[in-house]
Amino acid sequence: MISPPPPRRASAPRLPRRFAAVAFAFYMSAIMAMVMSAVITAVNEGIGPGYVPHVLAVYLLAMPVAFCSVLLIRPVVMWLVLRTVEH
């Protein structure tokens, strides 16, 4: 006897395709701002007591700046890539 298929798991809602550039900017800026906050804090303050809270405090400032920067700079970067990469 053939068993019934497993129940489908509900998937998370997805953004419409037209928001792909904004989603890209959000994820890229979130990751890069965290990496840069951690590295710059480690270089300037060292890794010791209070390191993580200090990184998070710096990240709160860096993330919105990075997000806006990626949104604004992305078209310029795409233009440069199109002129640099063979297609």
PLY file of the C-alpha trace (Angstrom):
ply
format ascii 1.0
element vertex 87
property float x
property float y
property float z
element edge 86
property int vertex1
property int vertex2
end_header
0.00 0.00 0.00
1.26 3.50 -0.83
1.63 5.81 2.13
0.31 9.36 1.90
2.82 12.17 1.38
4.05 13.93 4.52
2.14 17.08 5.45
3.54 20.24 3.89
5.26 22.58 6.24
4.12 26.18 6.05
6.82 28.30 4.44
7.77 31.75 5.59
6.25 34.58 3.60
8.47 35.92 0.85
8.94 39.40 -0.53
7.93 40.14 -4.10
10.81 39.97 -6.59
10.82 43.77 -7.02
12.26 44.07 -3.48
15.30 41.89 -4.25
17.70 44.86 -4.28
16.43 46.05 -0.90
16.69 42.54 0.60
20.22 42.25 -0.79
21.16 45.63 0.70
19.69 44.66 4.07
21.50 41.32 4.37
24.78 42.62 2.95
24.81 45.66 5.23
23.78 43.64 8.29
26.60 41.14 7.83
29.27 43.65 6.80
28.38 46.10 9.57
28.66 43.33 12.18
32.00 42.09 10.83
33.44 45.59 10.62
32.11 46.57 14.06
33.72 43.49 15.58
37.06 43.95 13.83
37.38 47.69 14.39
36.36 47.36 18.05
38.93 44.58 18.53
41.67 46.66 16.90
40.85 49.84 18.84
39.79 48.46 22.23
41.07 44.90 22.25
39.03 41.82 23.12
38.26 41.78 26.81
35.51 42.51 29.28
32.75 44.52 27.66
33.81 43.61 24.11
30.46 42.19 22.98
28.31 45.04 24.39
30.68 47.55 22.80
30.47 45.77 19.43
26.67 45.78 19.63
26.61 49.48 20.52
28.81 50.29 17.54
26.69 48.02 15.33
23.55 50.01 16.19
25.15 53.02 14.55
26.92 51.17 11.73
23.98 49.12 10.45
21.69 51.98 9.32
24.66 53.79 7.77
25.74 50.62 5.95
22.17 49.90 4.76
21.72 53.37 3.28
25.19 53.22 1.76
24.55 49.89 0.06
21.22 51.13 -1.30
22.85 54.24 -2.72
26.10 52.68 -3.93
24.66 49.48 -5.45
23.73 51.08 -8.81
27.25 52.50 -9.17
28.80 49.12 -8.33
26.52 47.33 -10.81
27.53 49.86 -13.50
31.21 49.24 -12.74
30.74 45.45 -12.78
28.97 45.56 -16.15
31.90 47.49 -17.58
34.49 45.22 -15.97
33.12 41.73 -16.53
32.88 40.14 -19.93
29.38 39.12 -20.96
0 1
1 2
2 3
3 4
4 5
5 6
6 7
7 8
8 9
9 10
10 11
11 12
12 13
13 14
14 15
15 16
16 17
17 18
18 19
19 20
20 21
21 22
22 23
23 24
24 25
25 26
26 27
27 28
28 29
29 30
30 31
31 32
32 33
33 34
34 35
35 36
36 37
37 38
38 39
39 40
40 41
41 42
42 43
43 44
44 45
45 46
46 47
47 48
48 49
49 50
50 51
51 52
52 53
53 54
54 55
55 56
56 57
57 58
58 59
59 60
60 61
61 62
62 63
63 64
64 65
65 66
66 67
67 68
68 69
69 70
70 71
71 72
72 73
73 74
74 75
75 76
76 77
77 78
78 79
79 80
80 81
81 82
82 83
83 84
84 85
85 86
